[in-house]
């Protein structure tokens, strides 16, 4: 019997099936017997065609599946439903198992079932990878759920909570079924929610990939806790945002500890301030008591000698009292300088010219055993400072240098121009810019580190008792800081000491030195010129009034601000208001002056004060307003008053 020659299409199909080695593709008859076998089936299952054709496909199933009738159900399902698919364990010839993905399709001819097409793929490696991923995910989920100190949960792209760990439940108080699906903004305080903080947090995370913050959050019971928050944007492989990972930690205890630490530091700072105040007042009382003893003793003896008719000795006691008073004035001036509260009279100053001018004074002060050298920069910039205070500061530094070289030595006064960059300025405690430096350097004993650390403290001195108040360097420091500059010390035991004052550059020409004051009498008033004196210290009012009356002025007096204002609102002639800054009665000197100039526009005012109350007087005085610091010589006051009245 001749067999028909197979078509090309049939040959191609057979070649295709036989060429597949990654899939087991074979045919079953209606009862499940194998009728064909491709190389892929041989590779995966281990049987040669002769070993398996004509046998039941159930041999590939596990014993438990065969016992359960799984092979028969598979064929029945394929016949009835048109397809059977499954993944399960199968058995190779050598008895080993592999994870198989199975598809069984019924084959019909003319509507009659003639067999089944069966495709099997070995998915063991894929299943192992899948199981490993599932195990990793499971362990990660257990890890996240096991974290109790952090709230770890996911948000959808719009901020809805999508999962919830036990830490979140513990910290925020919500169970998972209460919060999943809710918007995370419910954890924020009302003011933050109203201010759009949750929205900005997500926008920042979306834009920058991460958002971090600390702030108050709310628990379910309404209580607040201080939270540290991190929100990370989560994106898929294509970069599409799929949500956010949010981690919250309760930092309330840490914040309370920080606040407690800050309070402890503040208490320590206050204790240190009180200790410094005790040292300050102790030293101040000691020095002032000595000076007051000199003043009161001299006045007492003066009265006794006058009563005895021994007036020829009066000048001696008057000079003694004036000397003690001058020393007291200098001491308070140093105190104000340290506190940066003294009244300065800043002028464009050429430090070189000032140093040259005080050369003889310095040499006479330090004595012949000290060689004074000068290293002055020729093109030195001008600085804006009080030249008298700079002179005092330099004299103090030269005296300190002299005392550091008891056996003599070289003392160098130098100047330099200095431009500080943004990187270099902080090391000197200054802002970037141009500065003039004035330095005093000695070759003396130097300072130990513990002494250097306290060098600017008021009343701290290493000199023997009675040889210094300990206010020299503190005065230099106060002057430099109030002038917008800084002072630095370089010193070491046996290597001498260098003190440098930094003062800001001033873009103007230096002022010429004033001519020395003559010995002419104080200028007298024109007829009718009237001065109102407002001071709560009766003695000051009395002295100022008497001096002015002696010079021909009409002197009016008031003991407080309201009384002075009442006189100012009267029709009386007043050419000048002389007032203290600190006044009783609810109206200070500056307020009195403002009210007076409202009632009398253009009225000239002279503030006399023992304390430069910058807050009351102001850093810059308007035209017609002047300041003079107590104590002052009465002749100097009279000259100042005359100059102000005449518009000088």
QUIQUI-V726776 format. One record per helix or strand of 2 or more residues. SS is the DSSP state (alpha for helix, beta for strand). FROM is the first residue (numbers start at 1). TO is the last residue. If there is no record, write none. Layout:
# QUIQUI-V726776
ss->SS from->FROM to->TO
ss->SS from->FROM to->TO
This chain:
# QUIQUI-V726776
ss->alpha from->8 to->19
ss->beta from->23 to->28
ss->beta from->33 to->34
ss->alpha from->39 to->45
ss->alpha from->49 to->52
ss->alpha from->57 to->60
ss->alpha from->63 to->67
ss->alpha from->70 to->81
ss->beta from->84 to->91
ss->beta from->97 to->109
ss->beta from->112 to->122
ss->alpha from->124 to->146
ss->beta from->150 to->155
ss->beta from->160 to->161
ss->alpha from->166 to->172
ss->alpha from->176 to->179
ss->alpha from->184 to->187
ss->alpha from->190 to->194
ss->alpha from->197 to->208
ss->beta from->210 to->218
ss->beta from->224 to->235
ss->beta from->241 to->250
ss->alpha from->252 to->307
ss->alpha from->311 to->338
ss->beta from->347 to->349
ss->alpha from->351 to->357
ss->alpha from->359 to->366
ss->beta from->370 to->375
ss->beta from->383 to->385
ss->alpha from->387 to->403
ss->beta from->409 to->420
ss->alpha from->422 to->428
ss->beta from->433 to->442
ss->alpha from->449 to->453
ss->alpha from->472 to->482
ss->beta from->486 to->491
ss->beta from->497 to->505
ss->beta from->530 to->534
ss->alpha from->538 to->550
ss->beta from->554 to->558
ss->alpha from->561 to->568
ss->beta from->576 to->580
ss->alpha from->589 to->599
ss->beta from->604 to->609
ss->alpha from->614 to->617
ss->beta from->625 to->629
ss->alpha from->634 to->645
